[in-house]
Amino acid sequence: MATPIGEGVRQMELSSKDDAAVSADGAHAPMRRACLLFESLLEERLDGLGGRGLLGLTVSVLGSAVTVCDASRYIYVYARQLGYDIPPYPLAGCGEIREFFRAFGIASVPDFYERAGYDADAYAQLPEKTAVAVRSGCGKRRLLVADVPFCRIEGAIDMRRSAAEVDAAARAVLPTVLSEAAALPLAVRILEAALCQGETPDEPMLP
C-alpha cells in the first residue's frame, strides 16, 4: 500500500518554477502549505493509513476547498458558490438560475456538465453518483465523480444542521462509503486537482 500512495504524492510535488510563481503572487501559498502539511502527516502514518485513511486525511486537510454533494445537483451548488441566488427548487422559475446560465454561456443543465467533462452518457448516470468538486489554489474547480449514490452519504447526516456543518459532515462521511480500492485513486485525483495540474480532455476545470 505504501508504494502507490508514495508515488502518487511524489508525482504531485511542485517544481521550482511553480514555487517561484507562488512567491510572486501568493495565490497558491495557502494550498502549498496545506499540501506540505499533508505530506508531513502522510510520512508519519503512511504504512497504516490505507485508501480510506488517505482520502479522509486529504479532505480534512483541504477542508472547504472540497465540496461533496449529489452529482446531479452540483450545478446548483456551484452557482450558489459563485454568489447566485438559487432556491431549493432551482427550476421553479424564481431565483437567478437563468442569469447563471447566461453568464456561464450555457443553454441547459447537460451543457454545464459537458463543459465539466461529462458527456450525455455520463450525465445520465449522475443521479447514482456523488460529486467531489475540488477548488485549486489558482481558483479553478475540477468536478470529480465518486461511484456511490449520494443518498448513502446523506443518510448519515443530520440535514437540519447549517449548510457549513452539512458540507463538513459530507466530507467526513465520504471515505466511509467507498471501498479501499476506490478511495485511493480518488484521494490522488483530489490532490492533483488541488495543486492545479492543468486541464485534461476528460477532466477540464471550471472557473
C-alpha positions in Angstrom: 0.0 0.0 0.0 2.8 2.4 0.8 4.3 2.3 -2.7 1.4 3.6 -4.8 0.5 6.2 -2.3 4.0 7.5 -2.0 4.4 7.5 -5.8 1.2 9.4 -6.1 2.3 12.1 -3.7 5.7 12.4 -5.3 4.1 13.0 -8.7 2.3 16.0 -7.3 5.3 17.8 -5.9 5.6 21.4 -7.2 8.6 22.2 -9.4 11.0 25.1 -8.6 9.3 27.1 -11.4 5.9 26.6 -9.6 7.4 27.7 -6.3 8.6 30.9 -8.0 5.1 31.6 -9.3 3.7 31.1 -5.8 6.2 33.5 -4.3 5.4 36.1 -7.0 1.7 36.5 -6.4 0.9 34.4 -3.3 -2.2 32.9 -5.0 -1.1 29.3 -4.4 0.6 29.8 -1.0 -2.3 28.5 1.2 -2.7 25.4 -0.9 1.0 24.8 -0.9 1.1 25.0 2.9 -1.8 22.6 3.2 -0.2 20.1 0.9 3.1 20.3 2.7 1.2 19.6 5.9 -0.4 16.7 4.2 2.9 15.2 3.1 4.3 15.6 6.6 1.3 13.8 8.2 1.4 11.1 5.4 5.0 10.3 6.1 4.2 9.7 9.8 1.2 7.4 9.1 1.9 6.0 5.6 2.1 2.3 6.5 -1.2 2.0 8.4 -3.2 4.7 6.5 -4.8 2.8 3.7 -7.0 4.2 0.9 -9.9 5.3 3.1 -7.4 6.9 5.6 -5.6 8.7 2.8 -8.9 10.0 1.4 -10.1 11.1 4.9 -6.9 12.9 5.6 -7.0 14.6 2.2 -10.5 16.0 2.6 -9.7 17.0 6.2 -6.6 19.0 5.2 -8.2 20.7 2.1 -11.4 21.5 4.1 -13.9 23.7 2.3 -11.8 23.5 -0.9 -13.6 20.2 -1.4 -17.4 20.0 -2.0 -19.2 16.7 -1.7 -22.8 16.6 -2.9 -25.4 14.9 -5.2 -23.6 14.8 -8.6 -26.8 15.6 -10.5 -27.3 18.8 -8.4 -23.7 20.1 -8.3 -24.6 22.7 -10.9 -26.8 24.5 -8.4 -24.2 24.2 -5.6 -21.6 25.6 -7.9 -23.9 28.5 -8.9 -24.6 29.3 -5.2 -20.8 29.3 -4.5 -20.4 31.9 -7.2 -23.0 34.1 -5.4 -26.2 33.4 -7.4 -29.5 33.2 -5.6 -30.6 29.7 -6.3 -33.7 28.5 -4.5 -34.1 24.9 -3.2 -36.1 24.1 -6.3 -33.9 25.9 -8.9 -36.2 25.2 -11.9 -39.3 26.7 -10.3 -38.9 29.9 -12.2 -37.6 32.1 -9.4 -34.1 32.9 -8.4 -31.1 33.6 -10.6 -30.6 30.3 -12.5 -31.3 31.9 -15.9 -28.8 34.7 -15.1 -26.2 32.0 -14.2 -26.9 30.1 -17.4 -26.5 33.3 -19.4 -23.3 34.4 -17.6 -21.8 30.9 -18.0 -22.7 30.7 -21.7 -24.8 27.5 -21.5 -28.3 26.7 -22.6 -29.1 23.8 -20.3 -28.0 21.7 -17.3 -26.5 19.0 -19.6 -24.5 21.7 -21.3 -22.9 22.6 -17.9 -21.9 19.0 -17.2 -20.5 18.6 -20.7 -18.3 21.6 -20.1 -17.2 20.0 -16.8 -16.1 16.8 -18.8 -19.3 14.6 -18.6 -20.9 13.7 -21.9 -24.5 12.6 -22.4 -23.9 9.0 -21.3 -22.0 10.1 -18.2 -24.7 12.8 -17.4 -27.4 10.2 -17.5 -25.6 8.3 -14.7 -25.1 11.2 -12.4 -28.2 10.6 -10.2 -26.4 7.5 -9.0 -23.1 9.3 -8.2 -21.6 11.7 -5.7 -19.9 14.9 -6.9 -16.5 15.6 -5.4 -15.5 19.1 -6.6 -12.1 20.5 -5.8 -11.1 24.2 -5.8 -7.5 24.6 -6.5 -5.0 27.2 -5.3 -5.4 29.0 -8.7 -9.1 29.4 -8.0 -10.5 26.8 -10.6 -12.6 23.8 -9.8 -12.4 20.3 -11.1 -15.5 18.1 -10.9 -14.8 14.5 -10.0 -17.4 11.8 -9.5 -17.4 9.0 -7.0 -19.2 5.8 -7.9 -21.6 5.8 -5.0 -25.1 7.3 -4.6 -25.1 10.5 -2.6 -28.1 9.1 -0.6 -25.7 6.8 1.2 -23.8 9.9 2.5 -26.9 12.0 3.1 -28.5 9.2 5.2 -25.6 9.6 7.7 -26.0 13.4 8.1 -28.4 15.5 10.2 -29.7 17.7 7.4 -31.3 20.1 10.0 -27.8 21.5 10.7 -26.4 24.6 9.0 -25.1 24.4 5.4 -21.5 24.6 6.5 -22.0 21.8 9.0 -23.7 19.6 6.4 -20.8 20.2 4.0 -18.3 19.3 6.6 -20.2 16.2 7.5 -20.5 15.1 3.9 -16.7 15.3 3.5 -16.2 13.2 6.7 -18.7 10.5 5.6 -17.3 10.2 2.0 -14.4 7.8 2.9 -16.7 5.5 4.9 -18.9 4.7 1.9 -16.1 3.9 -0.5 -14.0 0.8 -0.8 -10.3 0.9 -0.1 -9.7 0.4 -3.9 -12.0 3.3 -4.8 -10.8 5.7 -2.1 -7.1 5.6 -3.0 -7.3 6.8 -6.6 -9.9 9.4 -5.6 -7.6 10.9 -3.0 -4.8 11.2 -5.5 -7.1 12.8 -8.1 -8.3 15.3 -5.5 -4.7 16.3 -4.7 -3.9 16.6 -8.4 -6.8 19.0 -8.8 -5.9 20.9 -5.7 -2.4 21.6 -7.0 -3.9 22.9 -10.3 -2.1 20.4 -12.5 -4.0 21.8 -15.6 -6.9 20.7 -17.7 -7.1 17.3 -19.4 -9.5 16.4 -22.2 -11.6 14.2 -19.8 -11.3 16.4 -16.7 -11.4 20.1 -17.7 -11.6 22.7 -14.9 -14.4 25.2 -14.2 -13.8 28.9 -13.3 
